[in-house]
Amino acid sequence: MYAMIDNSLFKDKKAVYYTLGCKLNFSETSTIGRTLQEAGFRTARRGEQADLCVVNTCSVTEQADKKCRQAIHKLVKQHPHAFVVVTGCYAQLKPEQVAAIPGVDLVLGMDKKGELLQHLHSLEKREQGEMLTIPTKDIRTFVPSCSQGDRTRFFLKVQDGCDYFCSYCTIPYARGRSRNGSIESLVGQARQAAAEGAKEIVITGVNIGDFGKSTGETFIDLIRELDKVEGIERYRISSIEPNLLTDEVIEFVATSRAFMPHFHIPLQAGSDAVLKLMRRRYDTALFAAKIGKIRELMPDAFIGVDVIVGTRGEEEPYFEEAYRFIESLDITALHVFSYSERPGTQALKIEYKVTPQEKHRRSERLLTLSDDKQQAFYARHIGAEAIVLLERPKAGHPYHGFTDNYIRVEVSDPAARDNALVRVKLGDFNEDRTALVAEILSFV
């Protein structure tokens, strides 16, 4: 056990943060940063030598592991005297490997991620990295997080872990079993975010539709209560499994005060044979029915879909079947991932393997299909009016933001300001066709 910490030790100490992976990781890093700031740390400016480096890692693919190692090596080289802490999924799954990286001082498992400050009894470099982890099966702690980071939107973590042991996935081994905060505590965090000026909150988690395992509550009850929080004008549901996206949830979003017509739904494979190999909990008929229900109630909703290509067992006829199915869906965009073999997963028992070249070819086909669908979706809205939440741009770029149905918009207007809701008229595409150029009609 560590002794009580004297925060004066950290006054004006400089920290840098590096995050890899999902929105949930970015949210958690932001919360860590806030905790350290309250203890006296400040974020190191460009060119400054940091006293502390925090790396929040991902392990969803082999490439993600490699990027984590590269990031750690780079930070150690840039800040050779800094105390280096590594946490996140890669740290949980392979703590010995992480601790052996030269320059790493402390490896925090998933249950310790929210306790970083308690384990900083000093910032003295160590000869060997210390590991503070427990077996994933024993992780029961829900670490809350509601934070803004460097974006206009706030990210509210409502759930962590996963009880779905899909054949290709290591997340249950990295994040632990499904668990969540209480509706009361999460509503309280949303109210605090509103008090800090938040207008939009993204609801995040690993498997958010499974909300309630810890508290006996339900996801629909959660979003009903969040919808009542004054000051929050917009909520977005980050990602939800199709079998957990109930008609009740869809109907509520369609009529709610603040939940946006914006869905992100993992399909992963458009072939029933491959879905069975993946051990997913739905078939293509159920998925198509969910898309149809959304379109029936919200014709202009943005629907993003995750797809994995080249998983073990995805023979060419299965991919062609999947392509035709996805092409037939009235969706907006695809997030395409190439299958990556992960140690310890059941998918490794499947004999048929797809070559890297074939994975690339399939990815390119789906990405082209995604571009076509998203461009058509944007074009359909040219000339319409919409409400946009503006975000601060990078230097030399126009203000940008998103409509309620997640169309990216650019605004060149001297009156534009960060975190302002404006009514706009949507014009044509910008030069690189990544957004619609809009004219501000009024402030909301």
C-alpha positions as CSV (number, residue, x, y, z in Angstrom):
1,M,0.0,0.0,0.0
2,Y,1.1,3.5,-0.7
3,A,1.1,6.3,1.9
4,M,-1.1,9.3,1.6
5,I,0.2,11.6,-1.1
6,D,1.4,15.1,-0.5
7,N,0.1,16.9,-3.6
8,S,2.6,19.7,-3.1
9,L,5.2,17.3,-4.5
10,F,3.5,17.7,-7.9
11,K,2.9,21.4,-8.0
12,D,3.9,22.7,-11.4
13,K,5.1,19.3,-12.5
14,K,4.6,18.8,-16.2
15,A,2.7,15.8,-17.8
16,V,2.1,14.5,-21.3
17,Y,-0.6,12.1,-22.3
18,Y,-0.8,9.7,-25.3
19,T,-3.9,7.8,-26.0
20,L,-4.5,5.0,-28.5
21,G,-7.7,3.3,-29.5
22,C,-11.4,4.0,-28.8
23,K,-13.4,7.0,-27.6
24,L,-13.6,5.3,-24.2
25,N,-9.9,5.4,-23.9
26,F,-9.8,9.1,-24.8
27,S,-12.5,9.8,-22.2
28,E,-10.6,8.0,-19.5
29,T,-7.3,9.7,-20.3
30,S,-9.1,13.0,-20.1
31,T,-10.4,12.1,-16.6
32,I,-6.8,11.0,-15.6
33,G,-5.5,14.3,-16.8
34,R,-8.1,16.2,-14.8
35,T,-7.2,14.3,-11.6
36,L,-3.5,15.0,-12.1
37,Q,-4.3,18.7,-12.8
38,E,-6.1,19.0,-9.5
39,A,-3.1,17.5,-7.8
40,G,-0.8,20.2,-9.3
41,F,0.3,18.9,-12.6
42,R,0.0,20.9,-15.8
43,T,0.2,19.7,-19.4
44,A,3.6,20.1,-20.9
45,R,3.9,22.7,-23.7
46,R,5.5,21.9,-27.0
47,G,9.2,21.5,-26.6
48,E,9.1,21.2,-22.8
49,Q,10.5,18.2,-21.0
50,A,7.8,16.4,-19.0
51,D,8.1,15.0,-15.5
52,L,5.4,12.4,-16.1
53,C,4.2,10.5,-19.3
54,V,0.9,8.6,-19.3
55,V,0.2,6.2,-22.1
56,N,-3.3,4.7,-22.4
57,T,-3.1,1.7,-24.7
58,C,-5.2,-0.3,-27.0
59,S,-4.9,-4.0,-28.0
60,V,-7.7,-4.5,-30.4
61,T,-5.3,-5.7,-33.2
62,E,-1.7,-6.8,-33.5
63,Q,-1.1,-3.4,-35.2
64,A,-2.5,-1.7,-32.2
65,D,0.0,-3.5,-30.0
66,K,2.8,-2.4,-32.3
67,K,1.6,1.3,-32.2
68,C,1.6,1.2,-28.4
69,R,5.2,0.0,-28.3
70,Q,6.2,2.6,-30.8
71,A,4.4,5.4,-28.8
72,I,6.1,4.3,-25.6
73,H,9.6,4.2,-27.2
74,K,9.0,7.7,-28.7
75,L,7.9,9.3,-25.5
76,V,10.8,7.7,-23.6
77,K,13.2,9.2,-26.2
78,Q,11.5,12.6,-26.1
79,H,11.3,12.7,-22.3
80,P,14.2,10.6,-21.0
81,H,13.9,11.7,-17.4
82,A,10.1,11.5,-17.1
83,F,8.3,8.9,-15.0
84,V,6.4,6.7,-17.5
85,V,3.1,5.1,-16.7
86,V,1.4,2.7,-19.1
87,T,-2.2,1.6,-18.6
88,G,-5.1,0.4,-20.8
89,C,-5.9,-2.8,-22.7
90,Y,-2.3,-3.7,-23.8
91,A,-1.0,-3.1,-20.3
92,Q,-3.7,-5.4,-18.9
93,L,-3.2,-8.2,-21.5
94,K,0.6,-8.1,-21.6
95,P,2.0,-6.4,-18.5
96,E,5.3,-8.3,-18.5
97,Q,5.9,-7.2,-22.1
98,V,5.1,-3.6,-21.3
99,A,7.1,-3.5,-18.1
100,A,10.2,-4.8,-20.0
101,I,10.2,-1.8,-22.3
102,P,13.2,0.4,-21.3
103,G,12.1,3.5,-19.6
104,V,8.7,2.2,-18.4
105,D,8.3,2.7,-14.6
106,L,4.8,1.6,-13.8
107,V,2.2,-0.6,-15.5
108,L,-1.4,-0.2,-14.2
109,G,-4.0,-2.8,-14.9
110,M,-7.6,-2.0,-15.9
111,D,-8.8,-1.9,-12.3
112,K,-6.1,0.6,-11.3
113,K,-6.5,3.1,-14.2
114,G,-8.6,5.4,-12.0
115,E,-6.1,5.3,-9.2
116,L,-3.0,6.5,-11.0
117,L,-2.4,9.4,-8.5
118,Q,-2.5,7.1,-5.5
119,H,0.5,5.1,-7.0
120,L,2.7,8.1,-7.6
121,H,4.5,8.3,-4.3
122,S,7.4,9.9,-6.2
123,L,8.5,10.5,-9.7
124,E,11.9,8.9,-9.4
125,K,12.8,6.6,-12.2
126,R,12.9,2.9,-11.5
127,E,15.4,0.3,-12.6
128,Q,12.6,-2.0,-13.6
129,G,9.0,-1.4,-14.4
130,E,6.6,-2.2,-11.6
131,M,3.3,-4.1,-12.5
132,L,0.1,-3.4,-10.6
133,T,-2.4,-5.7,-12.3
134,I,-4.9,-8.4,-11.3
135,P,-6.4,-11.2,-13.4
136,T,-9.1,-9.7,-15.7
137,K,-11.7,-12.2,-14.4
138,D,-11.3,-10.6,-11.0
139,I,-11.9,-7.0,-12.2
140,R,-15.2,-5.7,-10.7
141,T,-14.5,-2.0,-10.3
142,F,-16.3,0.5,-12.5
143,V,-14.1,3.6,-13.0
144,P,-16.3,6.6,-13.8
145,S,-15.4,9.1,-16.5
146,C,-17.1,12.1,-17.9
147,S,-14.7,14.5,-19.6
148,Q,-14.3,16.9,-22.4
149,G,-10.7,16.6,-23.4
150,D,-9.9,19.0,-26.3
151,R,-13.3,18.7,-28.0
152,T,-16.5,20.5,-27.6
153,R,-18.4,17.3,-26.9
154,F,-18.2,15.6,-23.5
155,F,-17.8,11.8,-23.2
156,L,-19.8,10.0,-20.5
157,K,-18.7,6.5,-19.7
158,V,-21.7,4.5,-18.6
159,Q,-20.5,0.9,-18.9
160,D,-17.3,-1.1,-19.1
161,G,-16.3,-4.6,-19.9
162,C,-18.1,-7.2,-22.0
163,D,-19.7,-10.6,-21.5
164,Y,-19.8,-11.3,-25.2
165,F,-16.9,-13.6,-26.0
166,C,-16.9,-13.2,-29.8
167,S,-14.4,-15.6,-31.4
168,Y,-12.1,-12.9,-32.8
169,C,-12.0,-10.5,-29.9
170,T,-9.8,-9.9,-26.8
171,I,-11.8,-7.1,-25.2
172,P,-13.4,-9.3,-22.5
173,Y,-9.9,-10.5,-21.6
174,A,-8.6,-6.9,-21.5
175,R,-11.6,-5.0,-20.0
176,G,-13.2,-7.7,-17.8
177,R,-16.9,-8.5,-17.3
178,S,-19.7,-6.1,-18.0
179,R,-20.3,-3.6,-15.3
180,N,-21.7,-0.1,-15.0
181,G,-22.3,3.0,-12.9
182,S,-25.8,3.7,-11.4
183,I,-28.3,5.9,-13.3
184,E,-28.3,8.3,-10.3
185,S,-24.5,8.7,-10.5
186,L,-24.4,9.1,-14.3
187,V,-27.2,11.7,-14.3
188,G,-25.2,13.5,-11.6
189,Q,-22.2,13.5,-13.9
190,A,-24.3,14.8,-16.8
191,R,-25.6,17.6,-14.7
192,Q,-22.0,18.5,-13.7
193,A,-21.0,18.6,-17.4
194,A,-23.9,20.9,-18.1
195,A,-22.7,23.2,-15.3
196,E,-19.3,23.3,-17.0
197,G,-20.9,24.4,-20.2
198,A,-21.4,21.1,-22.0
199,K,-24.1,21.1,-24.7
200,E,-23.4,17.7,-26.2
201,I,-22.6,14.4,-24.5
202,V,-21.5,11.2,-26.2
203,I,-22.5,8.1,-24.3
204,T,-19.6,5.6,-24.3
205,G,-18.7,2.2,-23.0
206,V,-17.6,-1.2,-24.3
207,N,-21.1,-2.8,-24.7
208,I,-23.4,0.0,-23.6
209,G,-26.6,-1.8,-24.5
210,D,-25.7,-4.3,-21.8
211,F,-26.0,-1.5,-19.3
212,G,-27.4,-2.6,-15.9
213,K,-25.5,-5.8,-15.0
214,S,-24.1,-4.1,-11.9
215,T,-27.2,-2.2,-10.8
216,G,-30.2,-4.1,-12.1
217,E,-31.2,-1.1,-14.2
218,T,-31.7,-0.9,-18.0
219,F,-30.3,1.1,-20.9
220,I,-33.7,2.5,-21.8
221,D,-34.2,3.8,-18.3
222,L,-30.8,5.4,-18.4
223,I,-31.4,7.4,-21.6
224,R,-34.8,8.4,-20.4
225,E,-33.3,10.0,-17.3
226,L,-30.4,11.6,-19.1
227,D,-32.8,13.2,-21.5
228,K,-34.3,15.2,-18.6
229,V,-31.0,16.9,-17.7
230,E,-31.3,20.6,-18.3
231,G,-28.6,22.3,-20.3
232,I,-27.6,19.2,-22.3
233,E,-29.0,19.9,-25.8
234,R,-27.6,16.8,-27.5
235,Y,-26.8,13.2,-26.7
236,R,-25.2,10.7,-29.1
237,I,-25.1,6.9,-28.5
238,S,-21.5,5.9,-29.5
239,S,-22.1,2.3,-30.5
240,I,-24.7,-0.3,-29.6
241,E,-25.0,-4.0,-30.5
242,P,-27.9,-4.7,-32.9
243,N,-29.4,-7.3,-30.6
244,L,-29.5,-4.8,-27.8
245,L,-30.8,-1.9,-29.9
246,T,-34.4,-2.6,-29.0
247,D,-37.4,-1.1,-30.8
248,E,-38.2,0.7,-27.5
249,V,-34.8,2.4,-27.7
250,I,-35.2,3.4,-31.3
251,E,-38.7,4.7,-30.7
252,F,-37.5,6.8,-27.7
253,V,-34.6,8.3,-29.7
254,A,-37.1,9.2,-32.4
255,T,-39.3,11.2,-30.0
256,S,-36.8,12.4,-27.4
257,R,-35.9,15.9,-26.5
258,A,-32.1,15.6,-26.9
259,F,-31.1,12.2,-28.4
260,M,-29.8,12.7,-31.9
261,P,-30.9,10.7,-35.0
262,H,-27.4,9.1,-35.1
263,F,-26.6,5.5,-34.7
264,H,-23.4,3.4,-34.8
265,I,-24.1,-0.3,-35.0
266,P,-21.6,-3.1,-35.4
267,L,-22.5,-5.6,-38.1
268,Q,-19.0,-7.1,-38.4
269,A,-20.0,-9.5,-41.1
270,G,-22.8,-9.5,-43.7
271,S,-22.9,-13.3,-44.0
272,D,-24.8,-15.5,-41.6
273,A,-22.3,-18.2,-41.9
274,V,-19.5,-15.9,-40.8
275,L,-21.6,-14.3,-38.0
276,K,-21.9,-17.8,-36.6
277,L,-18.1,-18.3,-36.8
278,M,-17.7,-15.0,-35.0
279,R,-20.1,-16.1,-32.3
280,R,-22.2,-13.0,-32.8
281,R,-25.7,-12.9,-31.3
282,Y,-27.8,-11.9,-34.3
283,D,-28.2,-12.7,-38.0
284,T,-28.5,-10.5,-41.0
285,A,-32.3,-10.6,-40.9
286,L,-32.3,-9.0,-37.5
287,F,-29.7,-6.4,-38.5
288,A,-31.7,-5.4,-41.6
289,A,-34.9,-5.2,-39.5
290,K,-33.1,-2.7,-37.1
291,I,-32.0,-0.5,-40.0
292,G,-35.6,-0.6,-41.4
293,K,-37.0,0.4,-38.0
294,I,-34.7,3.4,-37.8
295,R,-35.5,4.5,-41.3
296,E,-39.2,4.1,-40.7
297,L,-39.1,6.5,-37.7
298,M,-36.1,8.7,-38.6
299,P,-35.6,8.8,-42.4
300,D,-32.7,11.2,-42.2
301,A,-30.8,9.5,-39.4
302,F,-27.1,8.9,-39.8
303,I,-26.3,5.2,-39.5
304,G,-22.7,4.1,-39.2
305,V,-21.8,0.4,-39.4
306,D,-18.7,-1.5,-38.4
307,V,-17.5,-4.3,-40.6
308,I,-14.5,-6.6,-40.2
309,V,-13.0,-8.1,-43.4
310,G,-10.9,-11.2,-43.9
311,T,-11.8,-12.9,-40.6
312,R,-10.9,-16.6,-40.4
313,G,-13.5,-18.6,-42.3
314,E,-14.6,-15.7,-44.6
315,E,-14.3,-17.6,-47.9
316,E,-14.8,-15.6,-51.1
317,P,-18.5,-16.5,-51.6
318,Y,-19.2,-15.4,-48.0
319,F,-17.6,-12.0,-48.7
320,E,-19.5,-11.6,-51.9
321,E,-22.7,-12.4,-50.0
322,A,-21.7,-9.8,-47.3
323,Y,-21.0,-7.2,-49.9
324,R,-24.4,-7.6,-51.6
325,F,-26.1,-7.4,-48.2
326,I,-24.3,-4.3,-47.1
327,E,-24.9,-2.7,-50.5
328,S,-28.7,-3.3,-50.0
329,L,-28.8,-1.6,-46.6
330,D,-29.9,2.0,-46.3
331,I,-27.0,3.1,-44.2
332,T,-24.7,6.1,-44.3
333,A,-21.2,5.0,-43.8
334,L,-18.9,2.0,-43.0
335,H,-16.1,1.7,-40.5
336,V,-14.0,-1.0,-42.1
337,F,-11.4,-3.1,-40.2
338,S,-9.1,-5.8,-41.4
339,Y,-9.2,-8.9,-39.2
340,S,-6.1,-9.3,-37.0
341,E,-5.3,-12.5,-35.2
342,R,-5.2,-12.2,-31.5
343,P,-3.6,-14.8,-29.2
344,G,-6.0,-16.8,-27.1
345,T,-9.1,-16.2,-29.2
346,Q,-11.3,-19.0,-30.5
347,A,-11.1,-17.8,-34.0
348,L,-7.6,-19.3,-34.3
349,K,-9.2,-22.8,-34.4
350,I,-10.8,-21.9,-37.7
351,E,-8.7,-23.3,-40.5
352,Y,-9.5,-21.1,-43.5
353,K,-7.3,-18.0,-43.6
354,V,-7.6,-14.9,-45.9
355,T,-4.3,-13.5,-47.3
356,P,-3.2,-10.0,-46.5
357,Q,-3.6,-9.0,-50.1
358,E,-7.2,-10.3,-50.2
359,K,-8.0,-8.4,-47.0
360,H,-6.8,-5.2,-48.6
361,R,-8.8,-5.8,-51.7
362,R,-12.0,-6.4,-49.7
363,S,-11.3,-3.4,-47.5
364,E,-10.9,-1.2,-50.6
365,R,-14.2,-2.4,-52.1
366,L,-16.1,-1.7,-48.9
367,L,-14.4,1.7,-48.4
368,T,-15.5,2.7,-51.9
369,L,-19.0,1.6,-51.1
370,S,-18.9,3.6,-47.9
371,D,-17.8,6.7,-49.7
372,D,-20.6,6.4,-52.3
373,K,-23.2,6.0,-49.6
374,Q,-21.9,8.9,-47.5
375,Q,-21.6,11.3,-50.4
376,A,-25.2,10.4,-51.5
377,F,-26.4,11.0,-47.9
378,Y,-24.7,14.4,-47.7
379,A,-25.9,15.5,-51.2
380,R,-29.5,14.7,-50.2
381,H,-29.3,17.4,-47.6
382,I,-27.9,20.3,-49.7
383,G,-30.2,23.2,-49.5
384,A,-31.8,22.1,-46.2
385,E,-31.6,24.0,-42.9
386,A,-30.1,22.4,-39.9
387,I,-28.8,23.1,-36.3
388,V,-25.1,22.8,-35.9
389,L,-22.9,22.8,-32.8
390,L,-19.7,24.7,-33.7
391,E,-16.3,23.5,-32.7
392,R,-13.0,25.4,-32.5
393,P,-10.9,24.8,-35.7
394,K,-7.2,24.2,-36.1
395,A,-5.3,27.4,-37.0
396,G,-6.0,28.5,-40.6
397,H,-9.2,26.4,-40.9
398,P,-12.8,27.4,-40.8
399,Y,-15.1,26.6,-37.9
400,H,-16.8,23.2,-38.3
401,G,-19.5,21.2,-36.5
402,F,-22.1,18.6,-37.0
403,T,-25.8,18.6,-37.7
404,D,-28.1,16.6,-35.5
405,N,-27.8,13.7,-38.0
406,Y,-24.0,14.0,-38.0
407,I,-23.3,15.8,-41.3
408,R,-20.0,17.6,-41.0
409,V,-20.4,21.3,-41.8
410,E,-17.8,24.1,-42.4
411,V,-18.7,27.7,-41.6
412,S,-16.6,30.8,-42.6
413,D,-18.2,33.6,-40.6
414,P,-16.5,36.1,-38.3
415,A,-19.4,35.6,-35.8
416,A,-18.8,31.9,-35.4
417,R,-17.6,30.8,-31.9
418,D,-16.8,27.6,-30.1
419,N,-19.6,25.6,-28.5
420,A,-22.4,27.7,-30.1
421,L,-25.5,26.2,-31.5
422,V,-26.4,27.9,-34.9
423,R,-29.1,27.4,-37.5
424,V,-27.5,27.1,-40.9
425,K,-28.4,26.6,-44.5
426,L,-26.4,23.7,-46.0
427,G,-24.6,24.4,-49.2
428,D,-22.4,22.4,-51.5
429,F,-19.4,20.2,-50.7
430,N,-16.1,21.7,-49.6
431,E,-13.1,21.2,-51.8
432,D,-12.2,17.7,-50.6
433,R,-15.8,16.7,-50.2
434,T,-15.5,15.9,-46.5
435,A,-18.1,18.4,-45.4
436,L,-20.9,20.7,-46.6
437,V,-20.2,24.4,-46.6
438,A,-22.9,26.3,-44.7
439,E,-24.2,29.8,-44.1
440,I,-25.2,30.8,-40.6
441,L,-28.8,32.0,-40.5
442,S,-29.1,32.6,-36.7
443,F,-27.8,31.7,-33.3
444,V,-30.0,29.3,-31.3
